[in-house]
Structures are given as C-alpha cells and as structure tokens.
Amino acid sequence: MVMNFEIIIFTPIFAAFLGFIVFNILKKRKRSAKSIYKLIDDLEKKYIY
C-alpha cells in the first residue's frame, strides 16, 4: 500500500517537472530569422555607426 501511495504522489510531480524542462529548452532554442536579423542589426548600430 505504501508503494502505491508513493507512485500516485510522485508520478504527476515528475511528469510536470519533465514537461517544464522540455518547454524551457524548446523556448530557448527557438529563434526566428526575424529575431536573428534584429540582433545583427542592433550589433551593427552599436559597434559600426
């Protein structure tokens, strides 16, 4: 009975934690071409002009 109780408690917590990590990795990795061009443009303005 104790083993069953631990599985019921920790499985949703572990799944939520894993989902949060995957979501953060995908959010950081996703860079559109528009944001990259904006970054390059900002750096050019800062260091060249």
Secondary structure, 3 states (H helix, E strand, C coil): CHHHHHHHHHHHHHHHHHHHHHHHHHHHHCCCHHHHHHHHHHHHHHHCC
